[in-house]
Structure formats: C-alpha cells, structure tokens
Amino acid sequence: MNARKADDDVVGTTFERYERYLNPGMAQIVKFMGFETVEVGSEGCYVQTADGKRYLDCLGGPGVFSMGHSPPTIIEAVHRQLERMPLSSHLLLNPVTAELAERMAEVTPGDLQYSFFCNSGAEAVEGALKAARAYTRRTEIVSTVGGFHGKTYGALSASGRDVYREPFKPLLPGFTHVPYGDAEALRGAVTSETAAVILEPIQAEGGVRVPPSGYLTAAREVCDEAGALLILDEVQTGLARTGRMWGCDWEGVVPDIMTSGKALGGGVMPLAAFTATPEVWGIFEENPYVHTSTFGGNPLACAAALAALDAVEELGLCEAANERGKQLIDGLRHAAADDGEMVAEIRGRGLLIGAEFTDPDIAGLVIATLSAHDILAAYTLNNPSVIRFEPPLIITGDQVNQVVEAFAKALASTAAMLTQ
C-alpha cells in the first residue's frame, strides 16, 4: 500500500468512525470548514495531518497549548514521573501534588493559598461554586450573559448562552445573568442572598470581550459590600495568555476563589484547579473529603504543571504575549481596514484576540478559507460571529506575519465569493 492510499484510508476511516460512533454533527462541521483530514502529530506552533500538511495553529486547544505543542521540557518531566509513579494511592500524601499546590500559592494573586486539583475547567468551576455556597451558606449565584464556564450542570447553569442550556433545563436554581461589563447591572443583581459572583476577566467564548477599565474592581467592591464571594474564572485567561500571569492582574484585583486550567497542564496533561483563601478553605477542615476527585491532582498532571509554570517564567511568556499580541492585533486591523462591510472589530489583549464579523456566515467562510492557507482557526462558542486567534505564546514574529497574510487573503477571497 502506497503512502497516499494509507493517508486516504486513515482519513476515511476516522471520518466514518466519527459519524457512526462519536459525533456525526462535529464531523460535518469540520468537513464544511475545510478540514477534511485528520491530525497525526504536532510540534511547536504546528499540527501535522495525515496528508503531510502542516497547519499553523491559531486555535490552540483553545488556550491549551500556550507553551506550544509537544513542549520537550514538559514531556520530559511527565516521562520522569511516569517511570516513578503515574497515579496516586489516594491514601498517602504525594510530594508532587504538594509541591504544585505550593507553587500555585506563590503565583496566584494576593492571599489565595489552597488549591484543589481536578481534570477540566468545568470541574474547577463546579468546585468553586460548591465552595462558595458552603462558605456563605447562601444559594444564589450571579453570572453574566455570554459568559462561559463549562458544560457540566453547575458550570452550565453559570454559563450564559441559551443554545447550550435549553436542551438540559431545568438547570440548577438560583442563577442570575447580567450584561457583562455593566457594573451597575451587577450591583443591582447582588443581594444579601448572593453566595458569589462568577466572572471571566475577559469573556473568551463570549467573543473575546474585554470589559471596561475598572469593571473587575467594581465587581470586587460589590461583593465586599454584600458579603458575597468573587470567583474569577481564569481557565482561559490565565498563565500569561493576556500578557500578565492572570487576567485579573491588569486591575490588581484579588478574588476569593480563582479557577485555572487549559494551559496549566502544559499542553501535555489535562489539569485544572480552583484556588481559594484560607478563610474560604475552612469548609474543608471539618471533613477534608467533602469534595474529591479520583484522578484530580495525579502526579503525572502535577509534574506537567510544575514544568509549565517554569516555562512561563523561563520563556518570558508574558512579555511574548504582549509583544506578539500587539503585532497580531495591528496586523489584523490593517488587513481588515478596507473590509468594513465584513469586519466589525478586531479586539483582544495579549494573544487572546477576536475578529468579529458582521455575519456569522461570513466568519464561517473566512475560517474555511484560512484552512486553505494552512491556518487553524475557529469561532468562539458563545458568539459564532467572532473568529478567535489564540496561538501558542511561543509564536514568532514571522509566524504572526504568516497569519496576517493569510487573513488578508481570506478576506479578499470571501469578499469575492459574496459579490458573485
């Protein structure tokens, strides 16, 4: 069997398996966007497919591959731990998990100190919501329209797009959604029965919406006045993605509980966490097993996270996100300058960037055309009119130029299609 025949076979077989056993809807969407192939390898900023193409990854997980694909130092750390002890006994104390908890206390803002490790951002949000209710003995949660916190029941109840919520109603009671970025609306919704306000420093899946300056500060003040907790969801904005270690660092706001994930596992292992103040963590003193996870905080994932935290510092990823992010935003805006009828806005912070189009169908066409120029991109889940650009933070200046050039060509091709 020649190589071309083998490539065709693996693509066809994989597509058929998705349709028959996995997710037929996803298979059709991927086909529509022009990705009629399968991934077989990855390195740095690139994903390689069965037909030998290399795509420059501007989706990045999304937000998982901040250190790049297959980062050698993180893989090496995981390999060493794999040979030593992959999973924990759950009875004895584990030094790798303990070391990561200490590091999290060092790198998170203010007096955040104690961490619970789990496997996904949604799980971290579930734990944060439970902790807030247990600590305050209140039941109500205030979240935002367009917010995204995951798709498990508690996280979905906090999320703010009906297309994901409607099929599973009734969801958990006690959740209120207010417009994002509106401090007065937030103030009006928080009462003496509010356990917590949960916000993203930037709404990633909501369309890369950066709030007005002072919004997080106002949210902190509203919570303090009402005796409610502030939960900041940093699953996608954390670990240098916005050009600071955490998205909340731009305003110097310290939450009572913070969630993290995605890039925390270094792009090698699934890992997430919620981290809280000692005062909040008092809920675990009476019963330390009131909230647990079978695989959460396993030594393999924690070893990856320790190496990932080292990489943020050693590779200067905050500085890189700021520098490359400015270059990418400026380039995208320049490319879109003559296409006001299609592109509504280019916005973002660091390397969390959104290109909003005047119609979601136009965004879909641009995504498909970008794929023809070997660029991976996708729309944001809560706003399909917005294409996100969330590449690895190790992306180079030349690679950013490649993305900008492909975007300009995609806009021109799409405009030509729309005028036919």
C-alpha positions in Angstrom: 0.0 0.0 0.0 1.5 3.4 -1.0 1.6 6.3 1.3 -1.2 8.2 -0.5 -3.5 5.2 -0.2 -2.6 4.9 3.5 -3.4 8.6 4.1 -6.7 8.3 2.3 -7.6 5.2 4.4 -6.9 6.8 7.7 -8.9 9.9 6.8 -11.9 7.9 5.5 -11.8 5.5 8.4 -11.6 8.3 11.0 -14.4 10.3 9.4 -16.6 7.2 9.3 -15.9 6.4 12.9 -16.9 9.9 14.0 -20.1 9.6 12.0 -21.0 6.1 13.3 -19.7 6.1 16.9 -18.6 9.5 18.1 -20.1 12.8 16.9 -21.6 12.9 13.4 -22.6 16.6 13.7 -19.0 17.5 14.5 -17.8 15.5 11.5 -20.0 17.5 9.2 -19.0 20.9 10.7 -15.3 20.1 10.3 -15.9 19.0 6.7 -17.7 22.2 6.0 -14.8 24.3 7.4 -12.4 22.6 5.0 -10.7 20.3 7.4 -11.2 17.0 5.6 -8.2 15.4 7.1 -7.0 14.0 10.4 -4.3 15.2 12.8 -1.4 12.7 13.4 1.3 14.8 15.0 2.2 18.2 16.4 5.2 20.3 17.4 5.7 23.9 18.4 3.0 26.0 16.7 2.1 23.4 14.1 -0.3 20.5 13.7 0.6 17.9 11.1 -2.1 15.9 9.2 -2.2 12.5 7.6 -1.7 14.0 4.1 1.5 15.7 5.2 0.2 19.3 5.6 1.4 21.5 8.5 -1.2 23.9 9.9 -0.1 26.9 11.9 -2.4 26.5 15.0 -4.2 29.8 15.9 -6.9 28.0 17.9 -4.5 26.3 20.3 -6.8 24.0 22.1 -8.3 26.6 22.6 -5.9 28.1 25.1 -4.3 24.7 26.0 -1.1 25.0 24.0 0.4 28.2 25.4 3.8 26.5 25.6 3.4 25.0 22.2 2.6 21.5 21.0 4.7 18.7 22.5 6.9 21.0 24.5 10.1 19.0 25.2 10.7 20.1 28.8 7.2 19.3 29.9 7.1 15.9 28.1 10.4 15.1 29.8 9.0 16.0 33.2 6.0 13.8 32.6 8.2 10.9 31.4 10.3 11.0 34.5 7.2 11.0 36.7 5.7 8.2 34.6 8.6 6.0 35.4 8.4 6.9 39.1 4.7 6.9 39.9 1.9 7.7 37.4 -1.1 7.9 39.7 -1.6 8.4 43.5 -2.7 5.8 46.0 -5.2 8.4 47.4 -4.3 7.4 50.9 -0.7 8.5 51.3 0.4 12.1 50.7 2.1 12.8 47.4 5.1 15.2 47.2 4.5 16.3 43.5 0.9 17.3 44.3 2.0 19.2 47.4 4.8 21.0 45.5 2.3 22.1 42.8 0.0 23.4 45.5 2.8 25.5 47.0 3.7 26.9 43.6 0.1 27.8 42.9 0.0 29.8 46.2 3.2 31.6 45.0 1.9 32.5 41.5 -1.7 33.3 42.2 -2.7 36.8 43.4 -3.0 38.1 47.0 -3.8 35.7 49.8 -5.0 32.8 47.6 -3.4 29.8 49.2 -5.1 26.5 49.0 -5.7 24.6 45.7 -7.9 21.7 44.7 -6.8 19.9 41.5 -9.1 18.3 39.0 -9.2 17.4 35.3 -11.0 20.2 33.5 -12.1 23.8 33.8 -15.7 22.8 34.2 -14.8 20.6 37.2 -12.9 23.6 38.7 -15.9 25.8 38.3 -18.1 23.1 40.0 -15.8 23.0 42.9 -15.6 26.8 43.2 -19.5 27.1 43.2 -19.8 24.4 45.8 -17.1 26.1 48.0 -18.9 29.5 47.7 -22.2 28.1 48.7 -20.7 26.0 51.6 -18.8 29.0 52.9 -21.5 31.7 52.7 -24.5 29.4 53.4 -26.2 31.3 50.6 -27.6 29.8 47.4 -27.7 32.5 44.7 -25.0 33.0 42.1 -24.7 36.0 39.8 -23.0 35.4 36.4 -23.0 37.2 33.0 -24.8 37.0 29.7 -22.3 35.4 27.2 -20.1 34.0 29.9 -18.8 30.5 29.5 -17.8 28.3 32.5 -18.2 24.8 31.1 -21.0 22.3 30.3 -21.5 20.3 33.5 -24.7 21.2 35.3 -23.3 23.8 37.8 -20.9 25.3 35.2 -23.7 25.3 32.6 -26.1 27.0 35.0 -23.5 29.8 35.3 -22.8 30.0 31.6 -24.8 32.5 29.5 -25.9 31.2 26.1 -29.2 29.5 25.8 -28.3 27.3 22.8 -26.2 25.1 25.2 -28.6 25.5 28.2 -32.1 24.9 26.7 -31.8 21.1 26.0 -30.9 20.4 29.6 -33.4 22.6 31.5 -34.3 22.8 34.3 -30.8 23.7 35.3 -29.7 24.5 38.9 -31.9 27.1 40.6 -30.5 30.4 41.9 -28.5 31.6 39.0 -28.9 35.2 37.6 -27.3 36.5 34.5 -26.5 40.2 33.9 -24.9 42.0 31.0 -21.1 41.6 31.0 -19.1 44.8 31.6 -22.0 46.6 33.2 -21.0 47.3 36.8 -24.4 48.9 37.7 -26.3 45.9 36.5 -24.1 43.7 38.6 -24.6 45.9 41.6 -28.4 45.7 41.1 -28.3 41.9 40.9 -26.2 41.1 44.0 -28.2 40.8 47.2 -27.9 39.6 50.8 -28.6 36.1 49.4 -25.8 36.1 46.8 -23.2 33.5 47.6 -20.9 34.6 44.8 -20.4 36.5 41.6 -18.5 34.5 38.9 -16.8 36.4 36.0 -14.2 35.9 33.4 -11.6 38.7 33.3 -12.2 38.6 29.5 -15.1 36.7 28.0 -13.2 34.3 25.8 -16.1 32.2 24.4 -18.3 35.2 24.5 -16.4 36.7 21.6 -13.2 37.9 23.3 -15.0 40.7 25.1 -12.6 42.9 27.1 -14.6 44.7 29.9 -14.3 48.5 30.5 -11.5 49.5 32.7 -12.4 49.3 36.4 -15.1 46.6 35.9 -13.3 43.9 37.9 -12.5 46.5 40.6 -16.2 47.4 40.8 -17.1 43.7 41.0 -14.8 43.3 43.9 -16.4 46.2 45.7 -19.9 45.0 45.1 -19.1 41.6 46.5 -17.4 43.1 49.6 -20.4 45.3 50.3 -22.8 42.4 50.1 -20.7 39.8 51.8 -20.6 37.7 48.7 -17.5 36.0 47.2 -15.9 36.9 44.0 -15.0 33.9 41.7 -12.7 34.8 38.8 -12.7 32.1 36.0 -9.1 32.2 34.7 -9.3 28.9 32.9 -8.6 30.5 29.5 -7.1 33.9 30.5 -4.5 32.5 33.0 -0.9 31.6 32.6 0.3 34.6 30.6 -2.4 34.4 27.9 -3.4 38.1 28.2 0.2 39.3 28.8 0.0 39.1 32.6 0.2 35.9 34.6 -3.6 36.2 35.3 -6.2 38.3 33.5 -7.2 40.0 36.8 -3.6 41.2 37.2 -4.4 44.0 34.8 -6.5 45.6 37.5 -4.8 44.2 40.5 -8.0 42.5 41.7 -7.7 39.5 44.1 -10.7 37.1 44.0 -11.8 34.9 46.9 -11.7 31.9 44.5 -9.9 31.5 41.2 -10.3 28.7 38.7 -7.5 27.8 36.3 -6.9 25.1 33.7 -6.2 24.5 30.0 -2.6 25.7 29.8 -2.0 24.6 33.4 -1.2 21.1 32.1 1.4 22.4 29.7 -0.4 21.1 26.7 0.6 17.6 27.7 -1.7 16.6 30.5 -5.3 17.5 31.5 -5.3 19.5 34.7 -7.4 22.3 36.3 -7.7 23.8 39.7 -9.6 26.1 42.0 -7.6 28.1 44.5 -9.1 30.0 47.4 -8.2 32.0 50.5 -7.6 30.2 53.9 -10.8 31.7 55.1 -12.9 30.0 52.4 -10.9 26.8 52.7 -12.1 26.4 56.3 -15.1 24.5 54.8 -12.7 21.5 54.4 -11.5 21.4 58.0 -14.4 19.5 59.4 -14.5 17.0 56.5 -11.5 17.1 54.1 -13.2 14.6 51.9 -16.3 16.7 51.3 -15.1 17.3 47.7 -12.8 14.8 46.0 -11.7 13.7 42.5 -10.3 10.2 41.6 -7.8 11.5 39.1 -7.5 15.1 40.1 -4.1 16.1 41.2 -2.4 13.0 39.9 1.4 13.0 39.9 1.7 12.9 36.1 -0.5 16.0 35.6 1.1 17.9 38.5 4.6 17.2 37.1 3.4 18.7 33.8 2.1 21.8 35.6 5.3 22.3 37.5 7.2 22.3 34.3 4.6 24.6 32.7 4.9 27.1 35.4 8.7 27.0 35.0 8.2 27.6 31.2 6.1 30.7 31.7 9.0 32.3 33.5 11.9 30.9 31.6 10.4 31.6 28.2 9.2 35.0 29.2 5.7 34.2 28.0 4.0 37.3 29.5 6.3 39.5 27.5 5.9 37.4 24.4 2.1 37.5 24.6 2.2 41.3 24.9 4.7 41.8 22.0 3.3 39.2 19.6 -0.2 40.1 20.6 0.3 43.8 19.6 1.8 42.7 16.4 -1.1 40.4 15.6 -3.8 42.8 16.5 -2.2 45.6 14.5 -1.7 43.3 11.5 -5.3 42.0 11.6 -6.6 45.5 11.9 -4.5 46.7 8.9 -5.7 43.7 6.9 -9.3 44.5 7.7 -9.1 48.2 7.2 -10.6 48.0 3.7 -13.3 45.5 4.6 -15.6 47.4 6.9 -18.7 45.7 5.5 -17.4 42.3 6.7 -15.2 43.0 9.7 -16.9 44.8 12.6 -14.0 44.9 15.0 -10.6 43.4 15.9 -10.1 43.3 19.7 -8.3 41.5 22.5 -5.5 41.5 24.9 -2.2 39.7 24.7 -2.6 36.6 22.5 -6.4 36.3 23.2 -7.7 38.1 20.1 -11.1 38.1 18.4 -12.1 39.2 14.9 -15.8 40.0 14.9 -17.7 39.8 11.6 -21.0 41.4 10.6 -22.5 38.0 10.0 -21.6 34.5 11.4 -21.8 33.0 7.9 -19.0 35.3 6.8 -16.9 34.2 9.8 -17.5 30.6 8.7 -16.3 31.3 5.2 -13.2 33.0 6.5 -12.4 30.1 8.7 -12.7 27.7 5.7 -10.5 30.0 3.6 -7.9 30.3 6.3 -7.7 26.5 6.3 -6.8 26.6 2.6 -3.9 28.8 3.6 -2.8 26.3 6.3 -4.1 28.3 9.3 -6.2 26.7 12.0 -8.9 29.0 13.5 -12.4 28.7 14.8 -15.3 30.8 16.1 -16.0 31.4 19.8 -18.6 29.1 21.3 -20.9 31.8 22.6 -20.5 34.2 19.6 -20.2 32.5 16.2 -19.6 35.9 14.5 -16.2 36.0 16.2 -13.1 34.1 15.0 -10.6 33.7 17.8 -6.8 33.9 17.3 -5.3 32.1 20.3 -2.0 30.7 19.1 0.8 29.3 21.3 2.6 32.0 23.2 5.8 30.9 21.6 4.7 32.0 18.1 7.4 34.0 16.3 7.1 37.3 14.5 7.5 35.6 11.1 4.7 33.2 12.0 2.5 36.2 13.0 3.1 37.7 9.6 2.1 34.5 8.0 -1.2 34.6 9.9 -1.8 38.2 8.9 -1.1 37.5 5.2 -3.4 34.5 5.3 -6.2 36.6 6.9 -5.9 39.3 4.3 -6.1 36.7 1.5 -9.1 35.0 3.3 -10.9 38.4 3.5 -10.3 39.0 -0.2 -11.5 35.5 -1.2 -14.6 35.8 0.9 -15.4 39.2 -0.4 -15.1 37.9 -4.0 -17.4 35.0 -3.2 -20.1 37.3 -1.6 -20.1 39.5 -4.7 -20.6 36.7 -7.2 
